[in-house]
Amino acid sequence: MAVFAAAEAPLRARVVCEAMDAEIAPSNINNVRLKLKRLAGRGILTETEQGLFTLPRP
């Protein structure tokens, strides 16, 4: 969540992987993307466009 708090624009799953120092592999990117979609479904994040995630505005 700190990655999103510091971001000025919506982020893609690959950028989140890089920020977490995870290996940039297709399986890791897909796993992060699925987690981001779950967080968006719960209202913790917002998916502004397909594949772009950000914190919801207050």
PDB file with one MODEL, atoms N, CA, C and O in Angstrom:
MODEL        1
ATOM      1  N   MET A   1       0.823  -1.180   0.000  1.00  0.00           N
ATOM      2  CA  MET A   1       0.000   0.000   0.000  1.00  0.00           C
ATOM      3  C   MET A   1       0.875   1.254   0.000  1.00  0.00           C
ATOM      4  O   MET A   1       0.447   2.305  -0.479  1.00  0.00           O
ATOM      5  N   ALA A   2       2.079   1.155   0.525  1.00  0.00           N
ATOM      6  CA  ALA A   2       2.980   2.302   0.534  1.00  0.00           C
ATOM      7  C   ALA A   2       3.366   2.703  -0.880  1.00  0.00           C
ATOM      8  O   ALA A   2       3.602   3.879  -1.156  1.00  0.00           O
ATOM      9  N   VAL A   3       3.428   1.730  -1.768  1.00  0.00           N
ATOM     10  CA  VAL A   3       3.753   2.010  -3.169  1.00  0.00           C
ATOM     11  C   VAL A   3       2.682   2.908  -3.769  1.00  0.00           C
ATOM     12  O   VAL A   3       2.996   3.849  -4.498  1.00  0.00           O
ATOM     13  N   PHE A   4       1.435   2.628  -3.470  1.00  0.00           N
ATOM     14  CA  PHE A   4       0.334   3.419  -4.017  1.00  0.00           C
ATOM     15  C   PHE A   4       0.239   4.786  -3.357  1.00  0.00           C
ATOM     16  O   PHE A   4      -0.139   5.762  -4.005  1.00  0.00           O
ATOM     17  N   ALA A   5       0.579   4.867  -2.073  1.00  0.00           N
ATOM     18  CA  ALA A   5       0.537   6.147  -1.372  1.00  0.00           C
ATOM     19  C   ALA A   5       1.568   7.123  -1.934  1.00  0.00           C
ATOM     20  O   ALA A   5       1.332   8.331  -1.963  1.00  0.00           O
ATOM     21  N   ALA A   6       2.708   6.599  -2.380  1.00  0.00           N
ATOM     22  CA  ALA A   6       3.768   7.448  -2.909  1.00  0.00           C
ATOM     23  C   ALA A   6       3.602   7.733  -4.401  1.00  0.00           C
ATOM     24  O   ALA A   6       4.259   8.626  -4.934  1.00  0.00           O
ATOM     25  N   ALA A   7       2.745   6.994  -5.068  1.00  0.00           N
ATOM     26  CA  ALA A   7       2.587   7.133  -6.518  1.00  0.00           C
ATOM     27  C   ALA A   7       1.743   8.348  -6.868  1.00  0.00           C
ATOM     28  O   ALA A   7       0.780   8.680  -6.177  1.00  0.00           O
ATOM     29  N   GLU A   8       2.121   8.997  -7.945  1.00  0.00           N
ATOM     30  CA  GLU A   8       1.373  10.156  -8.432  1.00  0.00           C
ATOM     31  C   GLU A   8       0.367   9.770  -9.509  1.00  0.00           C
ATOM     32  O   GLU A   8      -0.524  10.553  -9.837  1.00  0.00           O
ATOM     33  N   ALA A   9       0.507   8.577 -10.054  1.00  0.00           N
ATOM     34  CA  ALA A   9      -0.366   8.118 -11.130  1.00  0.00           C
ATOM     35  C   ALA A   9      -0.716   6.655 -10.868  1.00  0.00           C
ATOM     36  O   ALA A   9      -0.049   6.002 -10.066  1.00  0.00           O
ATOM     37  N   PRO A  10      -1.744   6.130 -11.525  1.00  0.00           N
ATOM     38  CA  PRO A  10      -2.081   4.708 -11.374  1.00  0.00           C
ATOM     39  C   PRO A  10      -0.903   3.816 -11.773  1.00  0.00           C
ATOM     40  O   PRO A  10      -0.105   4.171 -12.640  1.00  0.00           O
ATOM     41  N   LEU A  11      -0.812   2.669 -11.131  1.00  0.00           N
ATOM     42  CA  LEU A  11       0.314   1.753 -11.350  1.00  0.00           C
ATOM     43  C   LEU A  11      -0.153   0.446 -11.986  1.00  0.00           C
ATOM     44  O   LEU A  11      -1.284   0.003 -11.785  1.00  0.00           O
ATOM     45  N   ARG A  12       0.736  -0.147 -12.748  1.00  0.00           N
ATOM     46  CA  ARG A  12       0.510  -1.476 -13.314  1.00  0.00           C
ATOM     47  C   ARG A  12       1.158  -2.519 -12.402  1.00  0.00           C
ATOM     48  O   ARG A  12       2.002  -2.186 -11.570  1.00  0.00           O
ATOM     49  N   ALA A  13       0.764  -3.760 -12.562  1.00  0.00           N
ATOM     50  CA  ALA A  13       1.270  -4.850 -11.719  1.00  0.00           C
ATOM     51  C   ALA A  13       2.787  -4.979 -11.838  1.00  0.00           C
ATOM     52  O   ALA A  13       3.456  -5.267 -10.846  1.00  0.00           O
ATOM     53  N   ARG A  14       3.335  -4.774 -13.021  1.00  0.00           N
ATOM     54  CA  ARG A  14       4.785  -4.887 -13.214  1.00  0.00           C
ATOM     55  C   ARG A  14       5.527  -3.859 -12.363  1.00  0.00           C
ATOM     56  O   ARG A  14       6.558  -4.182 -11.773  1.00  0.00           O
ATOM     57  N   VAL A  15       5.026  -2.639 -12.290  1.00  0.00           N
ATOM     58  CA  VAL A  15       5.665  -1.586 -11.499  1.00  0.00           C
ATOM     59  C   VAL A  15       5.593  -1.931 -10.012  1.00  0.00           C
ATOM     60  O   VAL A  15       6.534  -1.666  -9.264  1.00  0.00           O
ATOM     61  N   VAL A  16       4.480  -2.519  -9.589  1.00  0.00           N
ATOM     62  CA  VAL A  16       4.344  -2.928  -8.189  1.00  0.00           C
ATOM     63  C   VAL A  16       5.356  -4.032  -7.877  1.00  0.00           C
ATOM     64  O   VAL A  16       5.960  -4.026  -6.804  1.00  0.00           O
ATOM     65  N   CYS A  17       5.547  -4.968  -8.790  1.00  0.00           N
ATOM     66  CA  CYS A  17       6.565  -6.019  -8.605  1.00  0.00           C
ATOM     67  C   CYS A  17       7.951  -5.410  -8.450  1.00  0.00           C
ATOM     68  O   CYS A  17       8.719  -5.805  -7.573  1.00  0.00           O
ATOM     69  N   GLU A  18       8.263  -4.443  -9.311  1.00  0.00           N
ATOM     70  CA  GLU A  18       9.565  -3.789  -9.224  1.00  0.00           C
ATOM     71  C   GLU A  18       9.729  -3.084  -7.890  1.00  0.00           C
ATOM     72  O   GLU A  18      10.806  -3.141  -7.296  1.00  0.00           O
ATOM     73  N   ALA A  19       8.693  -2.425  -7.407  1.00  0.00           N
ATOM     74  CA  ALA A  19       8.755  -1.709  -6.132  1.00  0.00           C
ATOM     75  C   ALA A  19       8.924  -2.670  -4.960  1.00  0.00           C
ATOM     76  O   ALA A  19       9.522  -2.312  -3.945  1.00  0.00           O
ATOM     77  N   MET A  20       8.401  -3.890  -5.094  1.00  0.00           N
ATOM     78  CA  MET A  20       8.515  -4.890  -4.032  1.00  0.00           C
ATOM     79  C   MET A  20       9.798  -5.701  -4.156  1.00  0.00           C
ATOM     80  O   MET A  20      10.024  -6.619  -3.368  1.00  0.00           O
ATOM     81  N   ASP A  21      10.632  -5.378  -5.122  1.00  0.00           N
ATOM     82  CA  ASP A  21      11.881  -6.101  -5.390  1.00  0.00           C
ATOM     83  C   ASP A  21      11.636  -7.577  -5.686  1.00  0.00           C
ATOM     84  O   ASP A  21      12.454  -8.432  -5.348  1.00  0.00           O
ATOM     85  N   ALA A  22      10.504  -7.866  -6.318  1.00  0.00           N
ATOM     86  CA  ALA A  22      10.200  -9.241  -6.732  1.00  0.00           C
ATOM     87  C   ALA A  22      10.796  -9.476  -8.110  1.00  0.00           C
ATOM     88  O   ALA A  22      10.988  -8.540  -8.886  1.00  0.00           O
ATOM     89  N   GLU A  23      11.081 -10.720  -8.399  1.00  0.00           N
ATOM     90  CA  GLU A  23      11.605 -11.072  -9.719  1.00  0.00           C
ATOM     91  C   GLU A  23      10.553 -10.734 -10.773  1.00  0.00           C
ATOM     92  O   GLU A  23       9.373 -11.038 -10.606  1.00  0.00           O
ATOM     93  N   ILE A  24      10.993 -10.103 -11.856  1.00  0.00           N
ATOM     94  CA  ILE A  24      10.076  -9.716 -12.926  1.00  0.00           C
ATOM     95  C   ILE A  24       9.904 -10.926 -13.847  1.00  0.00           C
ATOM     96  O   ILE A  24      10.587 -11.060 -14.862  1.00  0.00           O
ATOM     97  N   ALA A  25       8.993 -11.780 -13.472  1.00  0.00           N
ATOM     98  CA  ALA A  25       8.661 -12.972 -14.244  1.00  0.00           C
ATOM     99  C   ALA A  25       7.156 -12.944 -14.499  1.00  0.00           C
ATOM    100  O   ALA A  25       6.399 -12.418 -13.682  1.00  0.00           O
ATOM    101  N   PRO A  26       6.719 -13.501 -15.619  1.00  0.00           N
ATOM    102  CA  PRO A  26       5.287 -13.484 -15.920  1.00  0.00           C
ATOM    103  C   PRO A  26       4.416 -14.050 -14.805  1.00  0.00           C
ATOM    104  O   PRO A  26       3.330 -13.530 -14.549  1.00  0.00           O
ATOM    105  N   SER A  27       4.867 -15.092 -14.147  1.00  0.00           N
ATOM    106  CA  SER A  27       4.050 -15.683 -13.073  1.00  0.00           C
ATOM    107  C   SER A  27       3.922 -14.719 -11.887  1.00  0.00           C
ATOM    108  O   SER A  27       2.850 -14.614 -11.292  1.00  0.00           O
ATOM    109  N   ASN A  28       4.996 -14.023 -11.543  1.00  0.00           N
ATOM    110  CA  ASN A  28       4.931 -13.062 -10.438  1.00  0.00           C
ATOM    111  C   ASN A  28       4.032 -11.880 -10.786  1.00  0.00           C
ATOM    112  O   ASN A  28       3.252 -11.419  -9.952  1.00  0.00           O
ATOM    113  N   ILE A  29       4.142 -11.396 -12.011  1.00  0.00           N
ATOM    114  CA  ILE A  29       3.316 -10.268 -12.434  1.00  0.00           C
ATOM    115  C   ILE A  29       1.845 -10.664 -12.423  1.00  0.00           C
ATOM    116  O   ILE A  29       1.000  -9.879 -11.991  1.00  0.00           O
ATOM    117  N   ASN A  30       1.527 -11.859 -12.888  1.00  0.00           N
ATOM    118  CA  ASN A  30       0.132 -12.327 -12.883  1.00  0.00           C
ATOM    119  C   ASN A  30      -0.398 -12.484 -11.463  1.00  0.00           C
ATOM    120  O   ASN A  30      -1.550 -12.146 -11.191  1.00  0.00           O
ATOM    121  N   ASN A  31       0.434 -12.993 -10.557  1.00  0.00           N
ATOM    122  CA  ASN A  31       0.005 -13.143  -9.158  1.00  0.00           C
ATOM    123  C   ASN A  31      -0.282 -11.781  -8.525  1.00  0.00           C
ATOM    124  O   ASN A  31      -1.276 -11.622  -7.816  1.00  0.00           O
ATOM    125  N   VAL A  32       0.578 -10.809  -8.778  1.00  0.00           N
ATOM    126  CA  VAL A  32       0.361  -9.460  -8.239  1.00  0.00           C
ATOM    127  C   VAL A  32      -0.892  -8.854  -8.855  1.00  0.00           C
ATOM    128  O   VAL A  32      -1.674  -8.207  -8.157  1.00  0.00           O
ATOM    129  N   ARG A  33      -1.092  -9.055 -10.153  1.00  0.00           N
ATOM    130  CA  ARG A  33      -2.277  -8.517 -10.822  1.00  0.00           C
ATOM    131  C   ARG A  33      -3.551  -9.090 -10.210  1.00  0.00           C
ATOM    132  O   ARG A  33      -4.519  -8.359  -9.999  1.00  0.00           O
ATOM    133  N   LEU A  34      -3.561 -10.382  -9.925  1.00  0.00           N
ATOM    134  CA  LEU A  34      -4.733 -11.001  -9.303  1.00  0.00           C
ATOM    135  C   LEU A  34      -4.987 -10.430  -7.911  1.00  0.00           C
ATOM    136  O   LEU A  34      -6.136 -10.192  -7.540  1.00  0.00           O
ATOM    137  N   LYS A  35      -3.934 -10.211  -7.144  1.00  0.00           N
ATOM    138  CA  LYS A  35      -4.089  -9.628  -5.813  1.00  0.00           C
ATOM    139  C   LYS A  35      -4.611  -8.193  -5.903  1.00  0.00           C
ATOM    140  O   LYS A  35      -5.451  -7.781  -5.103  1.00  0.00           O
ATOM    141  N   LEU A  36      -4.110  -7.439  -6.878  1.00  0.00           N
ATOM    142  CA  LEU A  36      -4.581  -6.067  -7.051  1.00  0.00           C
ATOM    143  C   LEU A  36      -6.051  -6.048  -7.451  1.00  0.00           C
ATOM    144  O   LEU A  36      -6.806  -5.185  -7.004  1.00  0.00           O
ATOM    145  N   LYS A  37      -6.461  -6.996  -8.290  1.00  0.00           N
ATOM    146  CA  LYS A  37      -7.872  -7.075  -8.683  1.00  0.00           C
ATOM    147  C   LYS A  37      -8.751  -7.425  -7.485  1.00  0.00           C
ATOM    148  O   LYS A  37      -9.859  -6.904  -7.359  1.00  0.00           O
ATOM    149  N   ARG A  38      -8.266  -8.307  -6.601  1.00  0.00           N
ATOM    150  CA  ARG A  38      -9.025  -8.631  -5.390  1.00  0.00           C
ATOM    151  C   ARG A  38      -9.169  -7.414  -4.492  1.00  0.00           C
ATOM    152  O   ARG A  38     -10.241  -7.165  -3.941  1.00  0.00           O
ATOM    153  N   LEU A  39      -8.085  -6.651  -4.345  1.00  0.00           N
ATOM    154  CA  LEU A  39      -8.145  -5.437  -3.534  1.00  0.00           C
ATOM    155  C   LEU A  39      -9.091  -4.417  -4.157  1.00  0.00           C
ATOM    156  O   LEU A  39      -9.784  -3.695  -3.440  1.00  0.00           O
ATOM    157  N   ALA A  40      -9.123  -4.351  -5.474  1.00  0.00           N
ATOM    158  CA  ALA A  40     -10.051  -3.445  -6.148  1.00  0.00           C
ATOM    159  C   ALA A  40     -11.489  -3.911  -5.939  1.00  0.00           C
ATOM    160  O   ALA A  40     -12.388  -3.085  -5.782  1.00  0.00           O
ATOM    161  N   GLY A  41     -11.712  -5.197  -5.936  1.00  0.00           N
ATOM    162  CA  GLY A  41     -13.042  -5.731  -5.694  1.00  0.00           C
ATOM    163  C   GLY A  41     -13.547  -5.444  -4.295  1.00  0.00           C
ATOM    164  O   GLY A  41     -14.752  -5.324  -4.076  1.00  0.00           O
ATOM    165  N   ARG A  42     -12.625  -5.332  -3.344  1.00  0.00           N
ATOM    166  CA  ARG A  42     -12.993  -5.042  -1.956  1.00  0.00           C
ATOM    167  C   ARG A  42     -13.078  -3.544  -1.673  1.00  0.00           C
ATOM    168  O   ARG A  42     -13.452  -3.139  -0.572  1.00  0.00           O
ATOM    169  N   GLY A  43     -12.731  -2.721  -2.669  1.00  0.00           N
ATOM    170  CA  GLY A  43     -12.813  -1.280  -2.499  1.00  0.00           C
ATOM    171  C   GLY A  43     -11.574  -0.642  -1.892  1.00  0.00           C
ATOM    172  O   GLY A  43     -11.572   0.554  -1.603  1.00  0.00           O
ATOM    173  N   ILE A  44     -10.516  -1.431  -1.695  1.00  0.00           N
ATOM    174  CA  ILE A  44      -9.286  -0.897  -1.127  1.00  0.00           C
ATOM    175  C   ILE A  44      -8.504  -0.137  -2.197  1.00  0.00           C
ATOM    176  O   ILE A  44      -7.884   0.887  -1.910  1.00  0.00           O
ATOM    177  N   LEU A  45      -8.535  -0.638  -3.419  1.00  0.00           N
ATOM    178  CA  LEU A  45      -7.935   0.027  -4.571  1.00  0.00           C
ATOM    179  C   LEU A  45      -9.017   0.295  -5.603  1.00  0.00           C
ATOM    180  O   LEU A  45     -10.125  -0.233  -5.515  1.00  0.00           O
ATOM    181  N   THR A  46      -8.677   1.122  -6.584  1.00  0.00           N
ATOM    182  CA  THR A  46      -9.576   1.406  -7.692  1.00  0.00           C
ATOM    183  C   THR A  46      -8.848   1.070  -8.987  1.00  0.00           C
ATOM    184  O   THR A  46      -7.681   1.424  -9.154  1.00  0.00           O
ATOM    185  N   GLU A  47      -9.528   0.390  -9.898  1.00  0.00           N
ATOM    186  CA  GLU A  47      -8.957   0.107 -11.210  1.00  0.00           C
ATOM    187  C   GLU A  47      -9.497   1.168 -12.169  1.00  0.00           C
ATOM    188  O   GLU A  47     -10.629   1.072 -12.641  1.00  0.00           O
ATOM    189  N   THR A  48      -8.670   2.182 -12.452  1.00  0.00           N
ATOM    190  CA  THR A  48      -9.112   3.311 -13.271  1.00  0.00           C
ATOM    191  C   THR A  48      -9.301   2.914 -14.725  1.00  0.00           C
ATOM    192  O   THR A  48     -10.276   3.320 -15.357  1.00  0.00           O
ATOM    193  N   GLU A  49      -8.398   2.140 -15.251  1.00  0.00           N
ATOM    194  CA  GLU A  49      -8.484   1.544 -16.579  1.00  0.00           C
ATOM    195  C   GLU A  49      -8.050   0.100 -16.413  1.00  0.00           C
ATOM    196  O   GLU A  49      -7.555  -0.290 -15.355  1.00  0.00           O
ATOM    197  N   GLN A  50      -8.234  -0.687 -17.450  1.00  0.00           N
ATOM    198  CA  GLN A  50      -7.850  -2.087 -17.343  1.00  0.00           C
ATOM    199  C   GLN A  50      -6.350  -2.190 -17.071  1.00  0.00           C
ATOM    200  O   GLN A  50      -5.529  -1.769 -17.886  1.00  0.00           O
ATOM    201  N   GLY A  51      -6.006  -2.753 -15.918  1.00  0.00           N
ATOM    202  CA  GLY A  51      -4.614  -2.964 -15.554  1.00  0.00           C
ATOM    203  C   GLY A  51      -3.956  -1.819 -14.816  1.00  0.00           C
ATOM    204  O   GLY A  51      -2.787  -1.932 -14.445  1.00  0.00           O
ATOM    205  N   LEU A  52      -4.659  -0.717 -14.588  1.00  0.00           N
ATOM    206  CA  LEU A  52      -4.116   0.429 -13.862  1.00  0.00           C
ATOM    207  C   LEU A  52      -4.827   0.561 -12.522  1.00  0.00           C
ATOM    208  O   LEU A  52      -6.050   0.690 -12.470  1.00  0.00           O
ATOM    209  N   PHE A  53      -4.053   0.528 -11.436  1.00  0.00           N
ATOM    210  CA  PHE A  53      -4.624   0.539 -10.096  1.00  0.00           C
ATOM    211  C   PHE A  53      -4.126   1.736  -9.312  1.00  0.00           C
ATOM    212  O   PHE A  53      -2.981   2.159  -9.471  1.00  0.00           O
ATOM    213  N   THR A  54      -4.988   2.282  -8.462  1.00  0.00           N
ATOM    214  CA  THR A  54      -4.641   3.407  -7.614  1.00  0.00           C
ATOM    215  C   THR A  54      -5.494   3.365  -6.348  1.00  0.00           C
ATOM    216  O   THR A  54      -6.470   2.619  -6.267  1.00  0.00           O
ATOM    217  N   LEU A  55      -5.116   4.166  -5.373  1.00  0.00           N
ATOM    218  CA  LEU A  55      -5.935   4.295  -4.169  1.00  0.00           C
ATOM    219  C   LEU A  55      -7.179   5.103  -4.511  1.00  0.00           C
ATOM    220  O   LEU A  55      -7.107   6.034  -5.313  1.00  0.00           O
ATOM    221  N   PRO A  56      -8.317   4.765  -3.917  1.00  0.00           N
ATOM    222  CA  PRO A  56      -9.534   5.556  -4.186  1.00  0.00           C
ATOM    223  C   PRO A  56      -9.385   6.963  -3.612  1.00  0.00           C
ATOM    224  O   PRO A  56      -8.734   7.177  -2.590  1.00  0.00           O
ATOM    225  N   ARG A  57     -10.001   7.897  -4.294  1.00  0.00           N
ATOM    226  CA  ARG A  57      -9.975   9.277  -3.813  1.00  0.00           C
ATOM    227  C   ARG A  57     -10.975   9.447  -2.687  1.00  0.00           C
ATOM    228  O   ARG A  57     -12.056   8.859  -2.719  1.00  0.00           O
ATOM    229  N   PRO A  58     -10.618  10.259  -1.676  1.00  0.00           N
ATOM    230  CA  PRO A  58     -11.539  10.449  -0.550  1.00  0.00           C
ATOM    231  C   PRO A  58     -12.781  11.233  -0.910  1.00  0.00           C
ATOM    232  O   PRO A  58     -13.636  11.463  -0.055  1.00  0.00           O
TER     233      PRO A  58
ENDMDL
END
